[in-house]
């Protein structure tokens, strides 16, 4: 059985807006069930441990999906979510891959979290897949290769686009724009239309553009795990 670590944000404040943020529910629920149904054992982690904050907007009717409704009604899944392990307690040696859901929260905590940075570097160093979707590719901003160069330098990547951020009117709220940051670190950024499903894989690094890319990102991760087997 394969073991996959899913890393969630512990950050719940949307800048200085007074509004709440956190992880985006579809970006957890879709991969959770794709992996679970493939027989993968899942461990959830977050910097603070315990219940990570859900971006309340991601649970509004217009953003709900079959997977989010299934997750909300799943006692086992919600119990697991309420008891995430602390990120500083996990080791890549215990897992075959790692998946990062987005939401705006990761831009504040995981992007700067030394445990997260070291963890991703350890997965890549051990030739294990790293998958990130939507805002989560932003957590790669300080991740480096063994030679000290940015991990994304020269790699094909995607993530939440500048125009998608503008559409949700948070361009001036977020600490940085995912698209701009990936390009600044030397990433070869590509995209599809706003809100379309789009995934890019470059070696062990798998990135998805937006919430609607979550299932496809998980599918690409499963393919990488199957290939590794």
MITOR-607140 format. One record per residue (C-alpha): residue number from 1; residue in one letter; x, y, z. Coordinates in pm, whole numbers, plus 32768, in hexadecimal, padded with zeros to 4 digits. Layout:
BEGIN
i: NUM | aa: A | c1: X | c2: Y | c3: Z
...
END
This chain:
BEGIN
i: 1 | aa: X | c1: 8000 | c2: 8000 | c3: 8000
i: 2 | aa: X | c1: 807C | c2: 815C | c3: 7FA6
i: 3 | aa: X | c1: 8084 | c2: 826D | c3: 80AE
i: 4 | aa: X | c1: 8041 | c2: 83D6 | c3: 804D
i: 5 | aa: X | c1: 8064 | c2: 8506 | c3: 812D
i: 6 | aa: X | c1: 7F70 | c2: 8624 | c3: 80F6
i: 7 | aa: X | c1: 7FEA | c2: 8770 | c3: 8184
i: 8 | aa: X | c1: 7EE9 | c2: 887B | c3: 81E1
i: 9 | aa: X | c1: 7F0C | c2: 89E2 | c3: 8254
i: 10 | aa: X | c1: 7ED7 | c2: 8A55 | c3: 83BA
i: 11 | aa: X | c1: 7EAB | c2: 8BC4 | c3: 8356
i: 12 | aa: X | c1: 7D4B | c2: 8C53 | c3: 836F
i: 13 | aa: X | c1: 7D67 | c2: 8DCD | c3: 833C
i: 14 | aa: X | c1: 7D41 | c2: 8E6D | c3: 81E5
i: 15 | aa: X | c1: 7E42 | c2: 8F81 | c3: 8207
i: 16 | aa: X | c1: 7DB4 | c2: 90B7 | c3: 82AA
i: 17 | aa: X | c1: 7C57 | c2: 908C | c3: 8218
i: 18 | aa: X | c1: 7BC0 | c2: 9004 | c3: 8357
i: 19 | aa: X | c1: 7B45 | c2: 8ED9 | c3: 828D
i: 20 | aa: X | c1: 7B9B | c2: 8D6D | c3: 82C7
i: 21 | aa: X | c1: 7C60 | c2: 8C87 | c3: 81E3
i: 22 | aa: X | c1: 7D00 | c2: 8B2F | c3: 81F9
i: 23 | aa: X | c1: 7D08 | c2: 8A02 | c3: 8113
i: 24 | aa: X | c1: 7C19 | c2: 89D8 | c3: 7FED
i: 25 | aa: X | c1: 7B31 | c2: 88B3 | c3: 8028
i: 26 | aa: X | c1: 7B21 | c2: 882D | c3: 7EC3
i: 27 | aa: X | c1: 7C9D | c2: 8825 | c3: 7EB7
i: 28 | aa: X | c1: 7C9E | c2: 8737 | c3: 7FDF
i: 29 | aa: X | c1: 7B64 | c2: 866E | c3: 7F97
i: 30 | aa: X | c1: 7BA6 | c2: 8617 | c3: 7E28
i: 31 | aa: X | c1: 7D09 | c2: 8594 | c3: 7E62
i: 32 | aa: X | c1: 7CA3 | c2: 84EE | c3: 7FA9
i: 33 | aa: X | c1: 7BA6 | c2: 840D | c3: 7EFE
i: 34 | aa: X | c1: 7C75 | c2: 83D7 | c3: 7DC2
i: 35 | aa: X | c1: 7D93 | c2: 8358 | c3: 7E98
i: 36 | aa: X | c1: 7CB8 | c2: 8298 | c3: 7F8D
i: 37 | aa: X | c1: 7C00 | c2: 81E2 | c3: 7E79
i: 38 | aa: X | c1: 7D4E | c2: 817D | c3: 7DE3
i: 39 | aa: X | c1: 7DA6 | c2: 80CE | c3: 7F29
i: 40 | aa: X | c1: 7E93 | c2: 81DC | c3: 7FA6
i: 41 | aa: X | c1: 7EBF | c2: 8217 | c3: 811B
i: 42 | aa: X | c1: 7E9D | c2: 838C | c3: 8167
i: 43 | aa: X | c1: 7F30 | c2: 8455 | c3: 8287
i: 44 | aa: X | c1: 7EC8 | c2: 85C1 | c3: 82B5
i: 45 | aa: X | c1: 7FBC | c2: 86BB | c3: 8349
i: 46 | aa: X | c1: 7FC6 | c2: 8830 | c3: 8390
i: 47 | aa: X | c1: 80C0 | c2: 891B | c3: 8436
i: 48 | aa: X | c1: 7FF4 | c2: 893C | c3: 8577
i: 49 | aa: X | c1: 7F55 | c2: 87E1 | c3: 8572
i: 50 | aa: X | c1: 7DEB | c2: 87A6 | c3: 85CF
i: 51 | aa: X | c1: 7CCC | c2: 8841 | c3: 8508
i: 52 | aa: X | c1: 7D4B | c2: 8915 | c3: 83E6
i: 53 | aa: X | c1: 7C79 | c2: 8A45 | c3: 8385
i: 54 | aa: X | c1: 7B8A | c2: 8A1B | c3: 8262
i: 55 | aa: X | c1: 7B61 | c2: 8B43 | c3: 817C
i: 56 | aa: X | c1: 79ED | c2: 8B85 | c3: 81B8
i: 57 | aa: X | c1: 79BC | c2: 8BF5 | c3: 8051
i: 58 | aa: X | c1: 7A21 | c2: 8A9B | c3: 7FD4
i: 59 | aa: X | c1: 78F2 | c2: 8A06 | c3: 8081
i: 60 | aa: X | c1: 77F6 | c2: 8AF7 | c3: 7FEA
i: 61 | aa: X | c1: 76F2 | c2: 8A4B | c3: 7F0B
i: 62 | aa: X | c1: 778D | c2: 8ACD | c3: 7DC9
i: 63 | aa: X | c1: 78DB | c2: 8A2B | c3: 7E18
i: 64 | aa: X | c1: 785E | c2: 88DF | c3: 7E9D
i: 65 | aa: X | c1: 7896 | c2: 87A4 | c3: 7DD0
i: 66 | aa: X | c1: 7832 | c2: 8639 | c3: 7DF5
i: 67 | aa: X | c1: 7980 | c2: 85FE | c3: 7EA1
i: 68 | aa: X | c1: 795D | c2: 871F | c3: 7F97
i: 69 | aa: X | c1: 7800 | c2: 86B0 | c3: 7FF7
i: 70 | aa: X | c1: 787E | c2: 854C | c3: 801F
i: 71 | aa: X | c1: 799D | c2: 85C2 | c3: 80FA
i: 72 | aa: X | c1: 78BE | c2: 8695 | c3: 81D9
i: 73 | aa: X | c1: 77DA | c2: 8566 | c3: 8212
i: 74 | aa: X | c1: 78FC | c2: 8475 | c3: 824A
i: 75 | aa: X | c1: 7932 | c2: 8446 | c3: 83C0
i: 76 | aa: X | c1: 7A7F | c2: 8397 | c3: 8390
i: 77 | aa: X | c1: 7B04 | c2: 84A9 | c3: 82AB
i: 78 | aa: X | c1: 7A91 | c2: 85C9 | c3: 8386
i: 79 | aa: X | c1: 7B23 | c2: 8520 | c3: 84BA
i: 80 | aa: X | c1: 7C70 | c2: 84F8 | c3: 8408
i: 81 | aa: X | c1: 7C63 | c2: 8668 | c3: 83A3
i: 82 | aa: X | c1: 7C1F | c2: 86D0 | c3: 850B
i: 83 | aa: X | c1: 7D5A | c2: 861B | c3: 857B
i: 84 | aa: X | c1: 7E6B | c2: 8672 | c3: 8483
i: 85 | aa: X | c1: 7FC7 | c2: 861F | c3: 84FA
i: 86 | aa: X | c1: 80C3 | c2: 8734 | c3: 852E
i: 87 | aa: X | c1: 8198 | c2: 8773 | c3: 83FD
i: 88 | aa: X | c1: 82D9 | c2: 8773 | c3: 84C9
i: 89 | aa: X | c1: 8291 | c2: 860C | c3: 8534
i: 90 | aa: X | c1: 828A | c2: 856D | c3: 83DA
i: 91 | aa: X | c1: 83A2 | c2: 84DF | c3: 8305
i: 92 | aa: X | c1: 83AA | c2: 84A3 | c3: 818F
i: 93 | aa: X | c1: 843B | c2: 834A | c3: 81DD
i: 94 | aa: X | c1: 82E0 | c2: 82DA | c3: 824A
i: 95 | aa: X | c1: 8232 | c2: 8342 | c3: 8107
i: 96 | aa: X | c1: 823B | c2: 8301 | c3: 7F93
i: 97 | aa: X | c1: 81C4 | c2: 845D | c3: 7F2B
i: 98 | aa: X | c1: 813E | c2: 85A7 | c3: 7FAF
i: 99 | aa: X | c1: 8011 | c2: 8675 | c3: 7F3D
i: 100 | aa: X | c1: 7FD1 | c2: 87E3 | c3: 7F91
i: 101 | aa: X | c1: 7E6D | c2: 886C | c3: 7F6C
i: 102 | aa: X | c1: 7E4F | c2: 89E2 | c3: 7F41
i: 103 | aa: X | c1: 7D6B | c2: 8AF0 | c3: 7FBE
i: 104 | aa: X | c1: 7E04 | c2: 8C40 | c3: 8011
i: 105 | aa: X | c1: 7E81 | c2: 8BD2 | c3: 8168
i: 106 | aa: X | c1: 7FC0 | c2: 8B25 | c3: 80EC
i: 107 | aa: X | c1: 8043 | c2: 8C6D | c3: 805D
i: 108 | aa: X | c1: 806F | c2: 8CEE | c3: 81C0
i: 109 | aa: X | c1: 80E5 | c2: 8BBF | c3: 8284
i: 110 | aa: X | c1: 815A | c2: 8A99 | c3: 81B0
i: 111 | aa: X | c1: 8215 | c2: 8B76 | c3: 80BA
i: 112 | aa: X | c1: 82F4 | c2: 8BEA | c3: 81D8
i: 113 | aa: X | c1: 82EE | c2: 8AB0 | c3: 82B1
i: 114 | aa: X | c1: 844B | c2: 8A1A | c3: 82D6
i: 115 | aa: X | c1: 83B9 | c2: 88C0 | c3: 831E
i: 116 | aa: X | c1: 82EE | c2: 88CA | c3: 81DD
i: 117 | aa: X | c1: 8416 | c2: 8945 | c3: 8112
i: 118 | aa: X | c1: 84F9 | c2: 8834 | c3: 819E
i: 119 | aa: X | c1: 83ED | c2: 872D | c3: 816B
i: 120 | aa: X | c1: 83BE | c2: 877D | c3: 7FFA
i: 121 | aa: X | c1: 8536 | c2: 8782 | c3: 7FC7
i: 122 | aa: X | c1: 854A | c2: 862D | c3: 8072
i: 123 | aa: X | c1: 843A | c2: 8597 | c3: 7F94
i: 124 | aa: X | c1: 84E4 | c2: 8615 | c3: 7E58
i: 125 | aa: X | c1: 8637 | c2: 85A0 | c3: 7EDA
i: 126 | aa: X | c1: 85A6 | c2: 8446 | c3: 7F12
i: 127 | aa: X | c1: 8513 | c2: 843A | c3: 7DB1
i: 128 | aa: X | c1: 83AD | c2: 8448 | c3: 7E2E
i: 129 | aa: X | c1: 8292 | c2: 850C | c3: 7D87
i: 130 | aa: X | c1: 8220 | c2: 865F | c3: 7E09
i: 131 | aa: X | c1: 80CA | c2: 86DB | c3: 7D96
i: 132 | aa: X | c1: 8036 | c2: 8832 | c3: 7DDA
i: 133 | aa: X | c1: 7EF8 | c2: 88D9 | c3: 7D5F
i: 134 | aa: X | c1: 7E74 | c2: 8A3C | c3: 7D36
i: 135 | aa: X | c1: 7F20 | c2: 8B23 | c3: 7E34
i: 136 | aa: X | c1: 7FF1 | c2: 8A09 | c3: 7EC2
i: 137 | aa: X | c1: 8102 | c2: 8A21 | c3: 7DB4
i: 138 | aa: X | c1: 8153 | c2: 8B69 | c3: 7E62
i: 139 | aa: X | c1: 81E4 | c2: 8AA2 | c3: 7F83
i: 140 | aa: X | c1: 8305 | c2: 8A4A | c3: 7E9A
i: 141 | aa: X | c1: 838B | c2: 8BB0 | c3: 7EA4
i: 142 | aa: X | c1: 84A9 | c2: 8B60 | c3: 7F96
i: 143 | aa: X | c1: 84DA | c2: 89F0 | c3: 7F3C
i: 144 | aa: X | c1: 862D | c2: 89A5 | c3: 7EA7
i: 145 | aa: X | c1: 86E0 | c2: 8895 | c3: 7DEA
i: 146 | aa: X | c1: 8810 | c2: 87ED | c3: 7E83
i: 147 | aa: X | c1: 88EF | c2: 88E9 | c3: 7DCE
i: 148 | aa: X | c1: 883B | c2: 8A11 | c3: 7E6A
i: 149 | aa: X | c1: 877B | c2: 8A7E | c3: 7D36
i: 150 | aa: X | c1: 8600 | c2: 8AAF | c3: 7D4D
i: 151 | aa: X | c1: 8547 | c2: 8965 | c3: 7D25
i: 152 | aa: X | c1: 8465 | c2: 89F3 | c3: 7C16
i: 153 | aa: X | c1: 8582 | c2: 8A8C | c3: 7B4C
i: 154 | aa: X | c1: 856B | c2: 8A05 | c3: 79EB
i: 155 | aa: X | c1: 8441 | c2: 8927 | c3: 7A43
i: 156 | aa: X | c1: 82EA | c2: 892E | c3: 79A3
i: 157 | aa: X | c1: 81EC | c2: 89A1 | c3: 7AA7
i: 158 | aa: X | c1: 8090 | c2: 8A32 | c3: 7ACE
i: 159 | aa: X | c1: 7FBF | c2: 8AC1 | c3: 7BE7
i: 160 | aa: X | c1: 7EB2 | c2: 8BC0 | c3: 7C38
i: 161 | aa: X | c1: 7ED7 | c2: 8CCA | c3: 7B2B
i: 162 | aa: X | c1: 7EEC | c2: 8E43 | c3: 7B4D
i: 163 | aa: X | c1: 7DA3 | c2: 8E66 | c3: 7A94
i: 164 | aa: X | c1: 7CF6 | c2: 8D6C | c3: 7B79
i: 165 | aa: X | c1: 7D77 | c2: 8E2C | c3: 7CA8
i: 166 | aa: X | c1: 7CF7 | c2: 8F6E | c3: 7C0C
i: 167 | aa: X | c1: 7BA5 | c2: 8EC9 | c3: 7BD1
i: 168 | aa: X | c1: 7B80 | c2: 8E7C | c3: 7D45
i: 169 | aa: X | c1: 7BF7 | c2: 8FDE | c3: 7D93
i: 170 | aa: X | c1: 7D16 | c2: 8F79 | c3: 7E76
i: 171 | aa: X | c1: 7E3F | c2: 8FF0 | c3: 7DA7
i: 172 | aa: X | c1: 7E91 | c2: 9100 | c3: 7EA4
i: 173 | aa: X | c1: 7E47 | c2: 9025 | c3: 7FD4
i: 174 | aa: X | c1: 7F25 | c2: 8EF5 | c3: 7FA1
i: 175 | aa: X | c1: 8094 | c2: 8F09 | c3: 800C
i: 176 | aa: X | c1: 8100 | c2: 8EA9 | c3: 7EAC
i: 177 | aa: X | c1: 8068 | c2: 8E34 | c3: 7D63
i: 178 | aa: X | c1: 80A5 | c2: 8CC4 | c3: 7D1A
i: 179 | aa: X | c1: 80DA | c2: 8CF4 | c3: 7BA4
i: 180 | aa: X | c1: 81CE | c2: 8E15 | c3: 7BD3
i: 181 | aa: X | c1: 8291 | c2: 8D5F | c3: 7CE3
i: 182 | aa: X | c1: 82BA | c2: 8C1E | c3: 7C1B
i: 183 | aa: X | c1: 8334 | c2: 8CE8 | c3: 7AF0
i: 184 | aa: X | c1: 8420 | c2: 8DB4 | c3: 7BCD
i: 185 | aa: X | c1: 84C0 | c2: 8C73 | c3: 7C49
i: 186 | aa: X | c1: 8500 | c2: 8C01 | c3: 7AE4
i: 187 | aa: X | c1: 83D3 | c2: 8B21 | c3: 7AB5
i: 188 | aa: X | c1: 834D | c2: 8AE8 | c3: 7955
i: 189 | aa: X | c1: 81E7 | c2: 8B4B | c3: 799E
i: 190 | aa: X | c1: 80C4 | c2: 8AE0 | c3: 78C4
i: 191 | aa: X | c1: 7F4D | c2: 8AEA | c3: 78EF
i: 192 | aa: X | c1: 7DFC | c2: 8AAE | c3: 7853
i: 193 | aa: X | c1: 7CCB | c2: 8B92 | c3: 785C
i: 194 | aa: X | c1: 7C5E | c2: 8C15 | c3: 79B0
i: 195 | aa: X | c1: 7BB4 | c2: 8B02 | c3: 7A7D
i: 196 | aa: X | c1: 7C03 | c2: 89F3 | c3: 797D
i: 197 | aa: X | c1: 7CA0 | c2: 88AB | c3: 79EF
i: 198 | aa: X | c1: 7E15 | c2: 88AD | c3: 79A8
i: 199 | aa: X | c1: 7F35 | c2: 87DE | c3: 7A32
i: 200 | aa: X | c1: 80A8 | c2: 87E7 | c3: 79E6
i: 201 | aa: X | c1: 819E | c2: 86D5 | c3: 7A43
i: 202 | aa: X | c1: 8315 | c2: 8708 | c3: 7A2C
i: 203 | aa: X | c1: 83CB | c2: 85DD | c3: 7AB9
i: 204 | aa: X | c1: 8364 | c2: 85B1 | c3: 7C24
i: 205 | aa: X | c1: 82BA | c2: 8705 | c3: 7C35
i: 206 | aa: X | c1: 8144 | c2: 870D | c3: 7BE9
i: 207 | aa: X | c1: 8080 | c2: 8854 | c3: 7BF3
i: 208 | aa: X | c1: 7F11 | c2: 88A8 | c3: 7BB1
i: 209 | aa: X | c1: 7E86 | c2: 89FF | c3: 7B58
i: 210 | aa: X | c1: 7D4B | c2: 8A2B | c3: 7C2A
i: 211 | aa: X | c1: 7C40 | c2: 8977 | c3: 7CFA
i: 212 | aa: X | c1: 7BAE | c2: 88D2 | c3: 7BC5
i: 213 | aa: X | c1: 7D02 | c2: 8836 | c3: 7B80
i: 214 | aa: X | c1: 7D08 | c2: 877A | c3: 7CCD
i: 215 | aa: X | c1: 7C87 | c2: 862B | c3: 7C51
i: 216 | aa: X | c1: 7D69 | c2: 8631 | c3: 7B1F
i: 217 | aa: X | c1: 7E95 | c2: 8688 | c3: 7BF8
i: 218 | aa: X | c1: 7E47 | c2: 8560 | c3: 7CDA
i: 219 | aa: X | c1: 7E25 | c2: 847F | c3: 7BA9
i: 220 | aa: X | c1: 7F7B | c2: 84EE | c3: 7B30
i: 221 | aa: X | c1: 800A | c2: 84A6 | c3: 7C88
i: 222 | aa: X | c1: 7F72 | c2: 834A | c3: 7C86
i: 223 | aa: X | c1: 800D | c2: 830C | c3: 7B30
i: 224 | aa: X | c1: 8160 | c2: 8377 | c3: 7BB6
i: 225 | aa: X | c1: 8137 | c2: 828D | c3: 7CE1
i: 226 | aa: X | c1: 80D6 | c2: 816F | c3: 7BFA
i: 227 | aa: X | c1: 8208 | c2: 81B2 | c3: 7B23
i: 228 | aa: X | c1: 82E4 | c2: 81B8 | c3: 7C59
i: 229 | aa: X | c1: 825F | c2: 8062 | c3: 7CBD
END
